[in-house]
Amino acid sequence: MERRPSVSEKAKGKAKEAYGAVTGDEGKKAEGQAQQRKASAREEREQQKRTRAEQDKADRAEKSRDKQRRKDKGGLLGNL
């Protein structure tokens, strides 16, 4: 699963931000914040991909179920 690298990237970003805050290095602090935002954006994209894949899977299952119901009823003209 690809969640781990971004979690690790978030942790690295937090560490950089903390280091920058403690030492007064605003550049390092900003770099850490940017790294955290990048990791969060990556996580969000990955979650959207997983959500889309699950929705596609559910759509296929629904179509298959509908097709089987029509078949069980004798096709499209089975209700006449």
Contacts in CASP RR format, 6 or more apart in sequence:
PFRMAT RR
TARGET T0000
AUTHOR 0000-0000-0000
METHOD contacts of the structure
MODEL  1
MERRPSVSEKAKGKAKEAYGAVTGDEGKKAEGQAQQRKASAREEREQQKR
TRAEQDKADRAEKSRDKQRRKDKGGLLGNL
2 46 0 8 1.000
3 43 0 8 1.000
3 46 0 8 1.000
6 39 0 8 1.000
6 40 0 8 1.000
6 42 0 8 1.000
6 43 0 8 1.000
6 46 0 8 1.000
7 39 0 8 1.000
7 43 0 8 1.000
9 35 0 8 1.000
9 36 0 8 1.000
9 38 0 8 1.000
9 39 0 8 1.000
9 42 0 8 1.000
10 35 0 8 1.000
10 36 0 8 1.000
10 39 0 8 1.000
10 40 0 8 1.000
12 32 0 8 1.000
12 35 0 8 1.000
13 31 0 8 1.000
13 32 0 8 1.000
13 33 0 8 1.000
13 35 0 8 1.000
13 36 0 8 1.000
13 39 0 8 1.000
14 32 0 8 1.000
14 36 0 8 1.000
15 32 0 8 1.000
16 28 0 8 1.000
16 29 0 8 1.000
16 31 0 8 1.000
16 32 0 8 1.000
16 35 0 8 1.000
17 28 0 8 1.000
17 29 0 8 1.000
17 32 0 8 1.000
17 33 0 8 1.000
17 36 0 8 1.000
19 25 0 8 1.000
19 28 0 8 1.000
19 29 0 8 1.000
20 26 0 8 1.000
20 27 0 8 1.000
20 28 0 8 1.000
20 29 0 8 1.000
21 29 0 8 1.000
70 76 0 8 1.000
73 79 0 8 1.000
END
